[in-house]
Amino acid sequence: MQAIRDAGFTPVPEDVRMTLTGILESRDGRWVLKLDRMKTLMELPCDDGRQDGPLARAPKENAGRVVEVRGRWIAEGPGALEVETISDAVADR
């Protein structure tokens, strides 16, 4: 949110959407996206917006591979990415 403000815009929390690449990891029944190509380690908690969402349907082979994740930022609490789609990451982005 601060990055959006710093760019001169007013963020509307329910409209903040992200497209990120990284490695999905399952930890204690929760998904975390470890962002790739970062100078320092950055991890983002991920949630499904519904029970049959992309994370629930995510094939186990996605775990440990670099994928592209698109979703809506949920600013409440510690924050999380509500995952809308998961796909293979495109090389050299």
Contacts in CASP RR format, 6 or more apart in sequence:
PFRMAT RR
TARGET T0000
AUTHOR 0000-0000-0000
METHOD contacts of the structure
MODEL  1
MQAIRDAGFTPVPEDVRMTLTGILESRDGRWVLKLDRMKTLMELPCDDGR
QDGPLARAPKENAGRVVEVRGRWIAEGPGALEVETISDAVADR
1 11 0 8 1.000
1 13 0 8 1.000
1 16 0 8 1.000
1 75 0 8 1.000
4 10 0 8 1.000
4 11 0 8 1.000
4 16 0 8 1.000
5 11 0 8 1.000
13 73 0 8 1.000
13 75 0 8 1.000
14 72 0 8 1.000
15 72 0 8 1.000
16 72 0 8 1.000
16 73 0 8 1.000
16 75 0 8 1.000
17 70 0 8 1.000
17 71 0 8 1.000
17 72 0 8 1.000
17 73 0 8 1.000
18 69 0 8 1.000
18 70 0 8 1.000
18 71 0 8 1.000
18 72 0 8 1.000
18 73 0 8 1.000
18 81 0 8 1.000
19 68 0 8 1.000
19 69 0 8 1.000
19 70 0 8 1.000
19 71 0 8 1.000
20 33 0 8 1.000
20 35 0 8 1.000
20 44 0 8 1.000
20 68 0 8 1.000
20 69 0 8 1.000
20 70 0 8 1.000
20 81 0 8 1.000
21 35 0 8 1.000
21 36 0 8 1.000
21 37 0 8 1.000
21 66 0 8 1.000
21 67 0 8 1.000
21 68 0 8 1.000
21 69 0 8 1.000
21 89 0 8 1.000
21 93 0 8 1.000
22 33 0 8 1.000
22 34 0 8 1.000
22 35 0 8 1.000
22 36 0 8 1.000
22 66 0 8 1.000
22 67 0 8 1.000
22 68 0 8 1.000
22 69 0 8 1.000
22 89 0 8 1.000
23 33 0 8 1.000
23 34 0 8 1.000
23 36 0 8 1.000
23 64 0 8 1.000
23 65 0 8 1.000
23 66 0 8 1.000
23 67 0 8 1.000
24 31 0 8 1.000
24 32 0 8 1.000
24 33 0 8 1.000
24 34 0 8 1.000
24 46 0 8 1.000
24 58 0 8 1.000
24 62 0 8 1.000
24 63 0 8 1.000
24 64 0 8 1.000
24 65 0 8 1.000
24 67 0 8 1.000
24 69 0 8 1.000
24 86 0 8 1.000
25 31 0 8 1.000
25 32 0 8 1.000
25 33 0 8 1.000
25 34 0 8 1.000
25 63 0 8 1.000
25 64 0 8 1.000
26 32 0 8 1.000
26 63 0 8 1.000
30 45 0 8 1.000
30 46 0 8 1.000
31 45 0 8 1.000
31 46 0 8 1.000
31 47 0 8 1.000
31 55 0 8 1.000
31 58 0 8 1.000
31 83 0 8 1.000
32 43 0 8 1.000
32 44 0 8 1.000
32 45 0 8 1.000
32 46 0 8 1.000
33 43 0 8 1.000
33 44 0 8 1.000
33 46 0 8 1.000
33 69 0 8 1.000
33 81 0 8 1.000
34 41 0 8 1.000
34 42 0 8 1.000
34 43 0 8 1.000
35 42 0 8 1.000
35 43 0 8 1.000
35 44 0 8 1.000
36 66 0 8 1.000
36 89 0 8 1.000
44 80 0 8 1.000
44 81 0 8 1.000
45 78 0 8 1.000
45 79 0 8 1.000
45 80 0 8 1.000
45 81 0 8 1.000
46 55 0 8 1.000
46 69 0 8 1.000
46 80 0 8 1.000
46 81 0 8 1.000
46 82 0 8 1.000
46 83 0 8 1.000
47 55 0 8 1.000
47 74 0 8 1.000
47 80 0 8 1.000
47 81 0 8 1.000
47 82 0 8 1.000
47 83 0 8 1.000
48 54 0 8 1.000
48 55 0 8 1.000
48 56 0 8 1.000
48 82 0 8 1.000
48 83 0 8 1.000
49 82 0 8 1.000
49 83 0 8 1.000
53 83 0 8 1.000
54 83 0 8 1.000
54 84 0 8 1.000
54 85 0 8 1.000
54 86 0 8 1.000
55 83 0 8 1.000
55 86 0 8 1.000
58 86 0 8 1.000
62 86 0 8 1.000
66 89 0 8 1.000
67 86 0 8 1.000
67 87 0 8 1.000
67 88 0 8 1.000
67 89 0 8 1.000
68 85 0 8 1.000
68 86 0 8 1.000
68 87 0 8 1.000
68 88 0 8 1.000
68 89 0 8 1.000
68 90 0 8 1.000
69 81 0 8 1.000
69 83 0 8 1.000
69 85 0 8 1.000
69 86 0 8 1.000
70 83 0 8 1.000
70 84 0 8 1.000
70 85 0 8 1.000
71 81 0 8 1.000
71 82 0 8 1.000
71 83 0 8 1.000
71 84 0 8 1.000
71 85 0 8 1.000
72 81 0 8 1.000
72 82 0 8 1.000
72 84 0 8 1.000
73 79 0 8 1.000
73 80 0 8 1.000
73 81 0 8 1.000
73 82 0 8 1.000
74 80 0 8 1.000
74 81 0 8 1.000
74 82 0 8 1.000
END
